[in-house]
Every structure is written in structure tokens, then in C-alpha cells.
Amino acid sequence: MPIARSARPAALFVSGLVLLTGCGAADSPGSPGSRGAGSATAVTLDDCGHTVRVESPPRRAVSLNQGTTEILLSLGLADRMAGTATWTDPVMKGLEKANAKVRRIADSNPSFERVLDADPDFVAASFESTLGKGGVATRDQFEKLGVPAYVSPSDCAGKDNTGDGDGARRKPLGIDAVYGEIRDLAEVFGVPERGDKLVSELQRRMKKATSGIDASDVSLLYWFANAQSPYMAGCCGAPGIITRELGAKNVFDDTHEEWPQINWETVADRDPDVLVIGDLTRKSQTAESAKKKIEFLESDPVTRNMTAVRKKRYVLVSGQALNPTIRTVEGVEQVASALREFGLAG
């Protein structure tokens, strides 16, 4: 499934994210104009219904999901990270050197004990389920040990996570929730200028990718994983951001579930113009990689006659682009470029 569940079509160019690891002295920890690592200034955040208080900028943060990891690395904070976990993809292009400096605790959810072994002073996660029952540990478990625990606001804004599966959206998610997460984490670490700079760069890329595009006659389907009981995107999560930014339609925009499992007969009946396919490197589901997904689509008697399959209209994206992360902007760029290449959008 997507939570247990972030690519690169051959002909698509994806502009690199401007990394902030080289920020100048005016924005470095402890410098003038910055509430640096040695500052005693506390930060208090209202985060998904919880109050998160961080007494001073973390020095040994652990990121429990790839989405939060890539934000922290993009903010130039590798030297203040003690570990990462739960990966679906290779690290975002341009972050390889920074990521190599940080210990990977586990490829999937680590145990509570393994996280504590890293001696964290702050933990961050992309999903409420990671810091809930059945996840790594609850927020309370960390906070009782004096470790503040932060969850991406994009996983709770207008969303109900109390049921089974990946939750349901009461209202569509906007990219501003991701920008808010960036600014939250930049504030926690005492580098707000870096957060503002990263958000401005993402906004610039979004504007460039969507400028002049008209995809109002195009229907999309987003497939994350699993061949037998595939996880397809509902209306209102990160794929919804991509769809709305391009003015297109999601063939399953009539469901508010984040990632409902939908049978192939129903998919074939909706017959989307384009398939947006998660190209994952993890191995927890069937058909994780784009190659395996396409092999299935082109051989299965139910799917092989779909319009998008016959015309090979595939857009390969990272799993992280299909989660609410900084790479959702990358997803907008990739889908926009593909639609133009297919001759489906101006």
C-alpha cells in the first residue's frame, strides 16, 4: 500500500531542485540573522492537533520517512541528522552526497529500539501511521523520553486517518501544505531563510511547468503499487495536486479515499487517456517497479486493450512524487512534459 509503499520517463527532462547545502554564512547555524544550533529560542508548533515544542534546534534528528528526509537534506541539514528510515526510491537527484553522510537505520519502518539507539533529539515523519499504533512508536512514547515528534501536516490537513488503509480526504490537499512543512522544519532547525528559499524555488518550478498548459480534455489514472489489488489514487491527495495544477481529470476523482484498491475491470471501464505509474525500488508489494507494472498491463487480457496501454502513454514517476512531498512538484513537471509530448496538452 502507498504508505508502506516516491522517476524518470526516458524522454522527460526534470529540472533539479536547488539545494541549500551551500547556504552562506549569513544563514548558517549560529550566524548573525539566524537562530542557530546553539540558540536557546524554543519553537512551538500546532501540528496535526498536537503541540510540538522544541527547546533548541536539533542536533541529532531522525527522519522516519523519505519525504521528511528529503526536505531536511534539501535544507542543508545532513550534519544534524542521526538517521533515516522507510524508503521507496533512490534519494532525490542532487542529494546523493548529503544523504550518504547520514546513517540509514532501516529501509522500512524501524523498531522503536533501533531509533532510540540513534539517540535522537527530534523525530519527523511523513505519515500519522508512522507515529501511531502499529508504526514505529507513538508520539507519546517519544515525548515521554523528551524527544519531540513531528508529522507532516499534509497527512492530516482535511484528512481522516482513523479508518483502515491510507485514510480519506474530506477536502483536496493543496501544495501549500508541503510548503508549510518546509517552513516548519526550517524554523525548528533555526534556518528559516533556507526554508523560504526552498519554497520560492519550488514555486518557480511549479509556475514554469504549468505555464500555458491546457489538459482539460485529458483523463489520468495514478497507479502506485500491487498488480492483484492495485492501489489507485483517489481525488484529493498528492496526485490531486498534479491533476488540478494541469487542469486534467482523474478517472477516480469520485472517491475521497487516499489510495483505494480498485479491480482491473473497473479501471478498464474508466479507460484513462494516460497512466501515471509509480516506479518504486522497494519490494513489499507486487509490481513495484514501472517495468513490472508495464509488463502486467501489456499482458493482462483485461488491461492490454486500454487506450493508454495500446498507445503506450505511460508517465513514470517516483513514489515520492505521488506522496505529498517536495517531489510532488517533480511529478507536476513530469506529467506536464509527457502530456505535451503525447500531443494531449498545449
C-alpha positions in Angstrom: 0.0 0.0 0.0 1.2 3.5 -0.6 2.3 4.3 3.0 4.1 1.1 3.3 4.5 2.0 -0.2 8.4 8.2 -4.3 11.0 8.6 -11.8 12.0 9.2 -14.8 10.4 8.6 -18.2 13.1 8.2 -20.8 12.2 11.3 -22.8 11.4 13.6 -20.0 13.7 16.2 -18.5 13.2 17.1 -14.9 14.8 20.2 -13.6 16.9 19.7 -10.5 15.9 21.1 -7.2 18.1 23.9 -6.0 19.8 22.5 -2.9 20.5 24.6 0.0 23.5 22.8 1.4 25.8 25.6 0.3 24.0 28.4 2.1 26.3 31.3 3.0 27.5 32.3 6.4 24.6 34.6 6.9 22.2 31.6 7.1 24.5 29.1 8.7 23.8 27.7 12.2 24.9 30.2 14.9 25.4 33.1 12.4 24.0 36.6 12.7 20.5 36.8 11.4 19.8 33.1 12.1 18.6 31.4 15.2 21.4 28.9 15.0 22.1 25.5 16.5 23.3 27.0 19.8 20.2 29.2 20.3 18.0 28.6 23.3 15.0 30.0 21.5 12.2 27.5 21.7 9.7 26.7 18.8 6.2 25.6 19.4 4.1 24.2 16.6 0.5 23.2 16.3 1.0 20.0 14.4 -1.9 17.7 13.4 -3.7 18.5 16.6 -0.6 18.1 18.7 1.6 20.7 20.3 5.2 20.1 19.4 7.7 22.1 21.4 11.4 22.1 20.5 13.5 23.8 23.1 16.5 24.4 20.8 17.5 23.4 17.2 18.0 19.6 16.9 21.5 18.2 16.5 20.5 14.5 16.2 17.3 14.4 14.2 15.9 11.1 12.9 13.6 11.2 9.8 11.3 8.2 9.7 10.0 8.6 6.1 11.7 9.5 2.8 9.6 12.6 2.4 10.7 14.4 5.5 14.3 13.1 4.9 14.5 14.8 1.5 13.2 18.1 3.0 15.8 18.1 5.7 18.6 17.2 3.2 17.4 19.9 0.9 17.6 22.4 3.7 21.3 21.5 4.2 20.8 19.7 7.5 22.6 16.4 6.9 25.1 17.3 9.6 22.3 17.4 12.1 20.7 14.1 11.2 21.4 10.9 13.1 19.4 8.6 10.9 16.7 7.9 8.2 14.2 5.2 7.5 11.4 4.0 5.2 12.5 4.4 1.6 10.5 3.7 -1.6 13.0 5.2 -4.1 16.6 6.3 -4.6 17.2 9.6 -2.9 16.3 12.7 -5.0 18.8 13.7 -7.6 21.3 16.2 -6.2 21.0 14.9 -2.7 23.2 11.8 -3.0 26.3 13.2 -1.3 24.4 14.7 1.6 22.4 11.5 2.0 25.5 9.4 2.1 26.6 11.2 5.2 23.5 10.1 7.2 23.1 6.6 8.6 20.2 4.6 7.2 18.6 2.9 10.2 16.2 0.8 8.0 14.8 0.6 4.5 11.3 0.3 6.0 9.8 1.0 9.4 12.5 0.5 12.1 11.8 -0.7 15.6 11.4 1.9 18.3 14.6 0.5 19.9 16.6 1.0 16.7 15.5 4.6 16.5 16.4 5.2 20.2 19.8 3.7 19.5 20.5 6.7 17.3 20.0 8.9 20.4 17.6 11.3 18.6 16.7 14.7 19.9 13.9 15.2 17.3 11.9 12.8 15.1 10.0 13.6 11.9 7.6 11.5 9.9 5.5 12.0 6.7 2.6 9.9 7.9 0.5 9.8 11.1 0.6 6.0 10.8 4.4 6.0 11.3 4.0 7.7 14.6 0.9 5.8 15.6 -0.2 2.4 16.8 1.3 -0.2 14.5 4.0 2.2 13.4 7.5 2.9 14.7 6.1 4.2 18.0 3.5 6.8 19.1 4.3 10.4 19.7 3.7 9.9 23.4 6.3 7.2 23.6 8.9 9.6 22.1 7.8 12.6 24.0 7.9 10.8 27.4 11.6 10.4 26.6 11.9 14.1 25.9 12.0 13.7 22.1 9.7 16.0 20.1 7.8 14.2 17.3 6.6 16.0 14.2 4.2 14.7 11.5 3.9 16.3 8.0 0.8 18.5 8.1 -0.1 17.2 4.6 -1.1 13.9 6.1 -3.7 15.4 8.4 -5.0 18.6 6.7 -8.6 17.8 5.8 -7.9 14.1 6.2 -9.4 11.3 8.3 -6.8 8.7 9.2 -8.9 6.8 11.8 -10.1 4.0 9.4 -8.3 1.2 7.6 -6.0 1.8 4.7 -4.4 5.2 3.8 -7.2 7.4 5.1 -9.7 9.6 3.2 -9.6 13.3 2.3 -12.6 15.5 3.3 -11.2 18.2 1.0 -8.5 18.4 -1.6 -4.9 18.7 -0.5 -3.0 21.8 -1.7 0.7 22.2 -2.3 0.8 24.9 0.3 0.7 22.1 3.0 4.0 20.9 1.7 5.4 24.4 1.7 4.2 24.8 5.3 6.1 21.6 6.3 9.2 23.0 4.8 8.9 26.2 6.7 8.0 24.3 9.9 11.2 22.2 9.7 13.3 25.2 8.8 12.0 27.1 11.8 12.6 24.1 14.1 16.2 23.9 13.0 16.8 27.7 13.2 17.3 28.2 9.4 14.1 30.0 8.3 15.8 31.7 5.4 16.6 28.3 3.9 13.0 27.3 4.1 11.8 30.5 2.4 14.4 30.0 -0.4 13.4 26.3 -1.0 9.7 27.2 -1.1 10.4 30.0 -3.6 12.4 27.7 -5.9 9.6 25.1 -5.8 7.0 27.8 -6.6 9.1 28.9 -9.5 9.3 25.4 -10.9 5.6 24.9 -10.5 4.8 28.1 -12.3 7.1 27.2 -15.2 5.8 23.6 -15.5 2.1 24.7 -15.7 2.5 27.9 -17.7 0.1 27.8 -20.7 -0.9 24.2 -20.3 -4.4 23.1 -21.1 -5.2 19.5 -20.3 -8.9 19.8 -19.7 -9.7 17.0 -22.1 -7.2 14.6 -20.6 -8.1 11.8 -18.1 -5.4 10.4 -15.9 -5.0 7.3 -13.7 -2.3 7.0 -11.0 -1.1 3.5 -10.1 1.1 3.2 -7.0 1.6 -0.5 -6.5 0.3 -4.0 -6.5 -0.9 -5.9 -9.5 -3.6 -8.2 -8.0 -5.4 -5.5 -6.0 -3.9 -2.2 -7.3 -3.7 0.9 -5.3 -5.0 3.8 -7.4 -5.2 7.4 -6.4 -8.4 9.0 -5.3 -9.4 12.6 -5.9 -7.6 14.5 -3.3 -4.1 13.6 -2.2 -0.8 14.4 -3.9 -2.0 13.1 -7.3 -4.9 15.5 -7.0 -2.4 18.4 -6.8 -0.9 17.2 -10.1 -4.2 16.8 -11.7 -5.6 20.2 -10.6 -2.4 22.1 -11.5 -2.6 20.8 -15.1 -6.4 21.2 -15.4 -6.8 17.5 -16.2 -9.2 14.8 -14.8 -8.6 11.8 -12.5 -10.7 8.9 -13.6 -11.2 8.1 -9.9 -12.0 11.6 -8.7 -15.3 10.2 -7.4 -13.5 8.6 -4.4 -12.1 10.5 -1.4 -10.0 7.6 -0.2 -6.3 8.3 -0.5 -5.3 5.1 -2.2 -8.3 2.8 -2.8 -7.8 -0.7 -4.1 -9.7 -1.0 -7.4 -10.2 -4.0 -9.6 -8.9 -4.0 -13.1 -12.3 -4.4 -14.7 -13.3 -1.0 -13.2 -10.1 0.5 -14.3 -10.6 -0.7 -17.9 -14.1 0.6 -17.9 -12.9 4.1 -17.0 -10.3 3.8 -19.8 -7.9 6.7 -18.9 -6.0 8.6 -21.6 -2.7 8.4 -19.7 -1.3 6.1 -17.0 0.9 7.8 -14.3 2.9 4.9 -12.9 4.9 4.8 -9.7 8.4 3.4 -10.4 9.4 2.1 -6.9 12.6 0.3 -5.9 11.2 -1.3 -2.6 9.9 -4.9 -2.7 7.0 -5.0 -0.3 4.2 -5.3 -3.0 3.8 -7.0 -6.4 4.6 -4.9 -9.4 6.6 -2.2 -7.6 8.8 -1.1 -10.5 7.5 0.6 -13.6 8.9 -2.2 -15.7 6.8 -4.8 -13.8 3.7 -2.7 -14.0 4.0 -2.2 -17.8 4.7 -5.9 -18.3 1.5 -6.6 -16.4 -0.6 -4.0 -18.3 0.5 -5.2 -21.7 0.0 -8.9 -21.0 -3.2 -9.0 -18.9 -6.3 -9.6 -21.0 -8.3 -7.0 -19.1 -5.8 -4.2 -19.4 -3.9 -4.7 -22.6 -6.7 -3.1 -24.7 -7.0 0.0 -22.7 -6.3 3.2 -24.7 -3.3 4.3 -22.7 -1.8 0.8 -22.9 -2.3 0.4 -26.6 -0.8 3.9 -27.2 1.9 3.4 -24.6 1.0 6.6 -22.8 3.0 5.9 -19.6 4.4 8.6 -17.4 7.0 7.1 -14.9 7.3 9.0 -11.7 8.8 8.3 -8.3 6.7 7.0 -5.5 7.6 10.2 -3.5 6.1 12.3 -6.3 2.8 10.5 -5.6 3.1 11.3 -1.8 2.7 14.9 -0.6 6.3 15.8 -0.7 8.7 18.3 -2.3 8.8 15.8 -5.2 5.1 16.3 -6.0 6.4 19.4 -7.9 8.7 17.0 -9.8 5.5 15.0 -10.6 3.8 18.1 -12.0 6.8 18.7 -14.2 7.0 15.1 -15.5 3.3 14.8 -16.2 3.1 18.2 -17.9 6.1 17.3 -20.1 4.6 14.0 -21.0 1.2 15.4 -21.9 2.9 17.9 -24.3 5.0 15.1 -25.7 1.9 12.9 -26.3 0.2 15.8 -28.1 -2.5 16.0 -25.5 -1.9 19.4 -24.0 -0.8 22.8 -25.1 
